[in-house]
Amino acid sequence: MRTRILFILLFSGPIVFAQEHVFFDKMDAFLEKFMTSGEINYAAIQADPADLNELYDIVSNMTTEGKTYEFGKAFHINAYNLLVIKQVTVFYPISSPFDVNGFFDNIKHEVCKEDMTLDELEKGLILPTYEDPRIHFALVCAAHGCPPLATRAYRPDILEKQLEEKAKQMINDDSFVQVQNSQINISKIFEWYANEFTDGSNTVVDYLNQYRVTKIPDQVSVRYNEYDWSLNDFQN
């Protein structure tokens, strides 16, 4: 009897772990199949929606209760990105998410058996729960103004490394942070969420310099670029 119990303890753990991480494996496969250079092939997804619908069902029925903090954080980031893709696919072809009335603040999805809009998921759950400004480099709202979607799913066991790499990638990307002599042109994201990138005493430039390979001088003027809301649609 003791041998049987020991066998269960040894082998049930990895099985449960594997079941919990099916979502991340399927998200990896989905991104590999339908994403090219940060753009989404919405037409291909619309023609073959089985993978998207399977992931959507997992998001609807998942529970993060009893899971680690990192699991919840990684799951919700991926869930947001997936729901955005799902919503675009429903209304496709469109040229911008704002072609759809209430895209972010009215249309609801089931997340962990709770109905919520994309804004409620992002601003009501993800941002206040995890309080990590790097999340803004991971969430993708279907627009070219967003950081490009990661090529792989965000995973609990390597999430810290993934978020650090994504922050460094974007902050050293000229399309996101452009230094021109005594002025920097940066994404509107840094204006919209300024309080998250500063702690009251530091500046946005201080935050950027944590990740910049070439540091930005202190005495620069900051200009926020207009946000490009055109759809991140892959065109063959």
C-alpha positions as CSV (number, residue, x, y, z in Angstrom):
1,M,0.0,0.0,0.0
2,R,2.8,2.4,0.9
3,T,4.5,1.6,-2.4
4,R,1.3,2.5,-4.3
5,I,0.9,5.8,-2.5
6,L,4.5,6.7,-3.1
7,F,4.0,5.9,-6.8
8,I,1.0,8.2,-7.0
9,L,2.9,11.0,-5.2
10,L,5.9,10.7,-7.6
11,F,4.0,10.6,-10.8
12,S,0.7,12.5,-10.3
13,G,2.6,15.8,-9.8
14,P,4.2,15.8,-13.2
15,I,0.9,14.8,-14.8
16,V,-1.0,17.7,-13.2
17,F,1.8,20.0,-14.1
18,A,1.6,18.9,-17.7
19,Q,-2.1,19.3,-17.8
20,E,-1.9,22.9,-16.5
21,H,0.6,23.8,-19.2
22,V,-1.3,22.4,-22.2
23,F,-2.6,25.9,-22.7
24,F,0.9,27.3,-23.1
25,D,1.9,24.5,-25.5
26,K,-1.2,25.1,-27.7
27,M,-0.6,28.8,-27.6
28,D,3.0,28.2,-28.9
29,A,1.7,26.1,-31.7
30,F,-1.0,28.6,-32.6
31,L,1.4,31.5,-32.8
32,E,3.9,29.5,-34.9
33,K,1.1,28.6,-37.3
34,F,-0.6,32.0,-37.7
35,M,2.0,34.7,-36.9
36,T,4.7,36.2,-39.1
37,S,7.0,39.0,-38.0
38,G,4.6,40.1,-35.3
39,E,1.6,40.3,-37.6
40,I,-1.4,38.0,-37.5
41,N,-2.8,36.1,-40.4
42,Y,-6.4,36.8,-39.5
43,A,-7.7,35.5,-42.9
44,A,-6.0,32.2,-42.4
45,I,-7.4,31.9,-38.8
46,Q,-10.9,32.8,-40.0
47,A,-10.7,30.1,-42.7
48,D,-9.4,27.5,-40.2
49,P,-10.6,28.5,-36.7
50,A,-10.3,25.2,-34.9
51,D,-7.1,26.0,-33.0
52,L,-8.4,29.4,-32.0
53,N,-11.7,28.0,-30.8
54,E,-9.9,25.3,-28.7
55,L,-7.8,27.9,-27.0
56,Y,-10.8,30.2,-26.5
57,D,-12.6,27.3,-24.7
58,I,-9.6,26.8,-22.4
59,V,-9.5,30.5,-21.5
60,S,-13.3,30.3,-20.7
61,N,-13.0,27.3,-18.4
62,M,-9.6,27.8,-16.9
63,T,-9.2,28.4,-13.2
64,T,-6.2,30.2,-11.6
65,E,-7.3,29.3,-8.1
66,G,-4.6,27.4,-6.3
67,K,-2.1,28.2,-9.1
68,T,1.1,30.2,-8.6
69,Y,1.3,33.9,-9.0
70,E,3.5,33.4,-12.1
71,F,0.9,31.0,-13.6
72,G,-1.9,33.6,-13.2
73,K,0.2,36.3,-14.7
74,A,1.4,34.4,-17.7
75,F,-2.0,32.9,-18.3
76,H,-3.8,36.3,-18.2
77,I,-1.3,37.9,-20.6
78,N,-1.7,35.1,-23.1
79,A,-5.5,35.2,-22.6
80,Y,-5.7,38.9,-23.4
81,N,-3.7,38.5,-26.6
82,L,-5.8,35.5,-27.6
83,L,-9.1,37.3,-27.0
84,V,-8.0,40.2,-29.1
85,I,-7.2,37.9,-31.9
86,K,-10.5,36.1,-31.5
87,Q,-12.4,39.4,-31.6
88,V,-10.7,40.6,-34.7
89,T,-11.3,37.3,-36.4
90,V,-15.1,37.5,-35.7
91,F,-15.4,40.9,-37.4
92,Y,-12.6,40.5,-40.0
93,P,-12.0,42.1,-42.5
94,I,-11.4,45.3,-40.6
95,S,-8.6,47.9,-40.8
96,S,-8.5,48.8,-37.1
97,P,-10.0,47.5,-33.9
98,F,-11.9,50.8,-33.6
99,D,-13.8,49.8,-36.7
100,V,-15.8,47.6,-34.3
101,N,-18.0,49.5,-31.9
102,G,-17.2,48.7,-28.3
103,F,-14.2,46.5,-29.3
104,F,-12.4,47.1,-25.9
105,D,-15.2,48.3,-23.6
106,N,-18.4,46.6,-24.5
107,I,-18.0,43.2,-26.1
108,K,-17.6,40.5,-23.4
109,H,-15.7,37.2,-23.3
110,E,-15.7,34.5,-20.7
111,V,-12.4,34.3,-18.8
112,C,-12.1,31.7,-16.1
113,K,-15.9,31.4,-16.1
114,E,-16.4,35.2,-15.6
115,D,-17.7,37.5,-18.3
116,M,-15.6,40.6,-19.0
117,T,-14.6,43.0,-21.7
118,L,-11.0,43.4,-22.9
119,D,-10.7,46.6,-20.8
120,E,-12.0,44.9,-17.8
121,L,-9.5,42.1,-18.2
122,E,-6.6,44.5,-18.8
123,K,-7.4,47.5,-16.6
124,G,-9.6,45.8,-14.0
125,L,-7.6,42.5,-13.5
126,I,-4.2,42.3,-15.1
127,L,-2.7,45.7,-14.4
128,P,-3.9,46.1,-10.8
129,T,-3.2,42.5,-9.8
130,Y,0.3,42.2,-11.2
131,E,1.5,45.8,-11.0
132,D,4.3,45.3,-13.5
133,P,4.8,48.0,-16.2
134,R,6.6,45.5,-18.4
135,I,3.2,43.9,-19.1
136,H,2.6,46.9,-21.5
137,F,5.2,45.4,-23.8
138,A,3.5,42.0,-23.7
139,L,-0.1,42.9,-24.2
140,V,-1.1,43.4,-27.9
141,C,-4.2,45.3,-28.9
142,A,-4.3,44.3,-32.6
143,A,-2.6,47.6,-33.7
144,H,0.7,48.4,-35.2
145,G,1.3,50.9,-32.4
146,C,1.5,48.0,-30.0
147,P,4.7,46.1,-29.4
148,P,4.7,43.2,-31.8
149,L,3.2,39.9,-30.4
150,A,5.8,37.6,-29.0
151,T,6.7,34.6,-31.1
152,R,6.1,32.2,-28.2
153,A,3.6,32.0,-25.3
154,Y,4.5,33.6,-22.0
155,R,5.2,30.8,-19.6
156,P,5.2,30.8,-15.7
157,D,8.6,29.2,-15.3
158,I,10.4,31.7,-17.6
159,L,8.1,34.7,-17.3
160,E,10.6,37.0,-15.6
161,K,13.2,36.4,-18.3
162,Q,10.6,36.8,-21.1
163,L,9.3,40.1,-19.7
164,E,12.9,41.4,-19.2
165,E,13.8,40.5,-22.7
166,K,10.7,42.0,-24.2
167,A,11.2,45.3,-22.3
168,K,14.8,45.5,-23.5
169,Q,13.8,44.7,-27.0
170,M,11.2,47.4,-27.3
171,I,13.0,50.1,-25.4
172,N,16.0,49.7,-27.8
173,D,13.7,49.6,-30.9
174,D,13.8,52.9,-32.8
175,S,10.2,52.5,-33.8
176,F,9.3,52.6,-30.1
177,V,11.9,54.9,-28.6
178,Q,13.7,57.2,-31.0
179,V,16.4,59.6,-29.8
180,Q,17.0,62.7,-31.9
181,N,19.6,65.0,-30.4
182,S,17.9,66.7,-27.5
183,Q,14.5,65.1,-28.0
184,I,13.1,61.6,-27.7
185,N,10.1,60.4,-29.5
186,I,8.4,57.6,-27.6
187,S,5.3,55.5,-27.7
188,K,2.0,56.9,-26.4
189,I,2.0,54.0,-24.0
190,F,4.5,55.8,-21.8
191,E,2.1,58.8,-21.5
192,W,-1.1,56.8,-21.0
193,Y,0.5,54.8,-18.2
194,A,3.1,57.3,-16.9
195,N,2.4,56.5,-13.3
196,E,3.3,52.9,-13.8
197,F,6.7,53.8,-15.3
198,T,7.6,56.2,-12.6
199,D,7.4,56.0,-8.8
200,G,6.8,59.7,-8.2
201,S,10.4,60.6,-8.1
202,N,11.8,59.1,-11.2
203,T,11.0,60.0,-14.8
204,V,10.1,58.0,-17.8
205,V,13.7,58.6,-19.1
206,D,15.0,57.0,-15.9
207,Y,12.8,53.9,-16.6
208,L,14.0,53.7,-20.2
209,N,17.6,53.9,-19.2
210,Q,17.3,50.8,-17.1
211,Y,17.0,48.9,-20.4
212,R,18.8,51.2,-22.9
213,V,22.0,50.0,-24.4
214,T,22.8,53.6,-25.3
215,K,21.7,55.8,-22.4
216,I,19.4,58.8,-22.9
217,P,20.8,62.1,-21.5
218,D,18.9,63.6,-18.6
219,Q,18.2,66.9,-20.4
220,V,16.0,65.9,-23.2
221,S,12.5,66.9,-24.2
222,V,10.0,64.1,-24.5
223,R,7.5,63.8,-27.4
224,Y,4.8,61.1,-27.5
225,N,4.1,59.7,-30.9
226,E,0.6,59.4,-32.2
227,Y,-0.6,55.8,-31.8
228,D,-0.9,53.8,-34.9
229,W,-4.3,52.0,-34.6
230,S,-4.0,50.2,-38.0
231,L,-4.6,46.5,-37.8
232,N,-1.5,44.2,-37.3
233,D,-2.8,42.1,-40.2
234,F,-0.4,39.9,-42.1
235,Q,-0.9,40.4,-45.9
236,N,0.3,37.6,-48.1
